[in-house]
């Protein structure tokens, strides 16, 4: 009888020890992840700051003043905005033939403007 109680007590202590080890391992993993959060947060803030800086540089490059300065440079002097005679207009019917479903709906024909190039 005493031997049986001792075996049951040893089994209970063993199961409790296993559960305790599992709990400690889980808490260690959670603590490790919590320690990584500030590092990842600072990296994220750096990336956001760099992203904002790059957006600002893009906005500066695409600003009308800068584009006008580029247009005055000799490297880009051959570029110009196409005139109305140089723009070819193609109807949508030529680009995409109508399917039977679209023919039933009688959709209006849209026109697309395509620049055919700049003359020098």
Residue, then its C-alpha position, 0 to 999 in steps of 0.5 A: x500500500x505504501x509502495x503504491x502511494x509512493x509511486x503515485x506521488x512520484x508520478x504526480x511530481x514527475x508530471x508536475x515537473x514536466x508541466x513546470x518545465x514546459x511553462x518555463x520554456x514557454x515563458x522564455x520564448x515569450x520573453x525572448x520575443x518581447x526583447x526583440x520588439x524594441x529592436x524591430x520597432x526601431x528598425x521599422x521607424x528607421x525604414x519609415x523615416x527613410x521612406x519619407x525621405x525618399x518620397x520627399x526626394x521624389x517630390x523634389x525631382x518631380x516638381x515643376x521647377x526641377x522639370x523645367x530646369x531639366x527641359x532647359x538642359x541641352x541633354x533634354x532639349x530634343x524632347x517636347x510635348x506632342x502637338x495635336x497633329x502628332x497625336x493619333x486617336x484610335x477608337x476602342x472598337x479597333x483596339x478591342x472587338x466587342x463581344x456579343x454581350x457588349x453589343x447588347x449593352x450598346x456601350x459608347x465607344x471610348x477614344x484613346x489618345x496615343x502620342x506617336x512621337x516628337x518631330x525634331 
